[in-house]
């Protein structure tokens, strides 16, 4: 099990650069940028739930709006995958909530707050909030979500099991273009970039073999190599 420090040291070794030339604060910043971008690629390119969490929060009487965050750990939610709700304190199961888009609705939202049937609730996301219709009732853990959380930056002593799906070498590979850019070696930077692209395609192919489904979604447009 590697620490963030050990992964950074491996990147330095492969990039032939010293800790004086590529300091810990600079390397840690690049490490966290790479880690977050890799996570986005995996979520979009690998059609499996590698990163989801199950979150619950108390529902409030006559309320429709809920914040998009994990209050227990004080982490923002990155993407909601599914929502469930209870409208009966005696219910043992949650009712799935269907996602809708407000421009597809035919009535004012206030109508759905009081008239949408409890056996077919709906939700939409606006700004940093989740809106559920009809209004909820007061229940402990009355709302449940499957969601991915935004990654928080790791500290240099963080352990590899908190990084990503056993992809230490991919992080090292993607740090190399940053290192070569730091050294002013543009040809080596481009070569390292091409090598990373090959390696990540191999990795995605291997990880996708866990399921019969495969995603052909293209990489996000905002995944630039350099900040």
MOKACOR-V988298 format. One record per residue. RES is the residue in one letter. SS is DSSP state (h for helix, s for strand, l for the rest). PSI is psi in radians with two decimals (NA if undefined). D_FIRST is the distance of its C-alpha to the first C-alpha in Angstrom with 1 decimal. Layout:
BEGIN
res ss psi d_first
RES SS PSI D_FIRST
RES SS PSI D_FIRST
END
This chain:
BEGIN
res ss psi d_first
X l 2.16 0.0
X l 2.58 3.8
X s 2.91 6.8
X h -0.71 10.0
X h -0.75 11.6
X h -0.64 9.5
X h -0.74 10.3
X h -0.74 13.8
X h -0.66 14.2
X h -0.70 13.5
X h -0.70 16.1
X h -0.76 18.4
X h -0.80 18.3
X h -0.50 19.1
X h 0.04 21.7
X l 0.97 23.2
X l 2.55 23.4
X l 2.91 23.1
X l -0.43 21.8
X l -0.63 25.5
X l -0.56 26.2
X l 1.51 23.3
X l 2.81 22.6
X h -0.83 19.6
X h -0.72 21.7
X h -0.78 22.8
X h -0.68 19.4
X h -0.69 17.9
X h -0.81 21.0
X h -0.70 20.5
X h -0.85 16.8
X h -0.60 18.0
X h -0.84 21.0
X h -0.79 19.1
X h -0.77 16.7
X h -0.68 19.8
X h -0.67 21.8
X h -0.72 19.3
X h -0.75 19.3
X h -0.72 23.1
X h -0.80 23.2
X h -0.73 21.2
X h -0.70 23.4
X h -0.58 26.5
X h -0.49 25.8
X l 2.02 24.0
X l 1.04 26.5
X l 2.79 24.3
X l 1.29 23.2
X l -0.48 19.5
X l 0.19 19.7
X s 2.69 22.6
X s 2.68 23.1
X s 2.07 26.1
X s 2.48 28.0
X s 2.65 31.2
X s 2.71 33.8
X s 2.38 37.2
X s 2.67 40.1
X l 2.46 43.1
X l 2.35 46.7
X l 0.52 48.4
X s 2.53 45.4
X s -0.41 44.1
X s 2.30 41.6
X s 2.47 38.0
X s 2.59 35.4
X l 1.33 32.4
X s 2.72 29.7
X s 1.73 27.4
X l -0.53 29.4
X l -0.76 27.1
X l 0.03 24.2
X l 0.86 26.7
X s 2.37 25.1
X s 2.57 27.4
X s 2.32 27.6
X s -0.78 27.1
X s 2.23 28.8
X s 2.23 30.7
X s -0.63 30.5
X s 2.73 32.9
X s 2.50 34.9
X s 2.65 36.6
X s 2.73 39.1
X l 2.37 41.4
X l 0.20 45.1
X l 2.15 46.0
X l -0.36 44.8
X l -0.08 45.4
X l 2.41 43.5
X l -0.41 40.6
X l 2.64 39.3
X l 2.69 38.6
X s 2.20 40.7
X s 2.49 39.0
X s 2.24 40.0
X s 2.33 41.0
X s 2.38 40.1
X l 2.92 43.2
X l 2.33 44.2
X h -0.53 46.8
X h -0.15 49.0
X h -0.20 49.4
X l 2.55 50.7
X l -0.16 54.5
X l 2.90 55.0
X l 2.58 54.0
X h -0.53 50.7
X h -0.50 52.7
X h -0.77 54.3
X h -0.50 51.0
X h -0.57 50.0
X h -0.31 52.9
X h -0.29 53.9
X l 2.28 50.8
X l 2.48 50.7
X h -0.30 48.0
X h -0.05 47.4
X h 1.07 46.5
X l 2.77 44.7
X s 2.81 43.6
X s 2.74 41.3
X s 2.82 40.8
X s 2.24 38.5
X s 2.33 40.2
X l -2.14 38.7
X l 0.54 36.0
X s 2.65 37.5
X s 2.25 37.7
X s 2.19 41.3
X s 2.36 42.2
X s 2.37 45.8
X s 3.09 47.7
X s 2.52 47.1
X s 2.97 44.8
X l 2.96 45.8
X l 1.94 44.3
X s 2.46 41.6
X s 2.24 38.4
X s 0.68 35.6
X s -0.32 38.3
X s 2.31 36.3
X s 2.45 33.1
X s 2.52 31.1
X s 2.12 28.4
X s 2.75 27.0
X s 2.46 24.1
X s 2.64 23.3
X l 2.38 23.2
X l 2.39 19.9
X l 2.64 19.8
X l 2.42 18.6
X l 2.67 15.3
X l 2.91 15.6
X l -0.34 14.1
X l 0.09 12.0
X l 2.62 10.6
X s 2.71 7.0
X h -0.44 6.0
X h -0.19 7.2
X h 0.05 10.3
X l -1.44 10.9
X l 2.91 12.2
X l 1.18 12.3
X l 0.89 9.4
X l 0.74 11.5
X h -0.79 9.7
X h -0.57 12.6
X h -0.70 15.2
X h -0.76 14.5
X h -0.82 14.9
X h -0.69 18.0
X h -0.29 19.5
X h -0.42 19.1
X h -0.75 21.1
X h -0.61 24.4
X h -0.73 24.1
X h -0.80 23.6
X h -0.59 26.5
X h -0.72 28.6
X h -0.64 28.1
X h -0.10 29.3
X l 0.38 32.2
X l 1.49 31.3
X h -0.66 32.4
X h -0.78 32.6
X h -0.63 29.1
X h -0.81 28.0
X h -0.66 29.9
X h -0.74 28.5
X h -0.66 24.9
X h -0.80 25.8
X h -0.70 27.4
X h -0.71 24.4
X h -0.77 22.1
X h -0.68 24.7
X h -0.77 24.8
X h -0.69 21.0
X h -0.57 20.9
X h -0.72 23.9
X h -0.74 22.3
X h -0.79 19.2
X h -0.69 21.6
X h -0.75 23.8
X h -0.82 21.1
X h -0.54 19.9
X h -0.23 23.6
X l -0.11 24.3
X l -0.27 23.2
X l 2.76 26.6
X l -0.22 30.1
X l 2.63 30.4
X l 2.51 29.4
X l 2.30 29.8
X l 0.34 31.9
X l 2.37 31.6
X l 2.80 31.6
X l 2.55 29.0
X l 2.49 29.9
X l -0.40 32.4
X l 0.10 30.8
X l 1.20 27.6
X l 2.67 28.9
X l -0.40 26.7
X l 2.49 27.7
X l NA 28.3
END
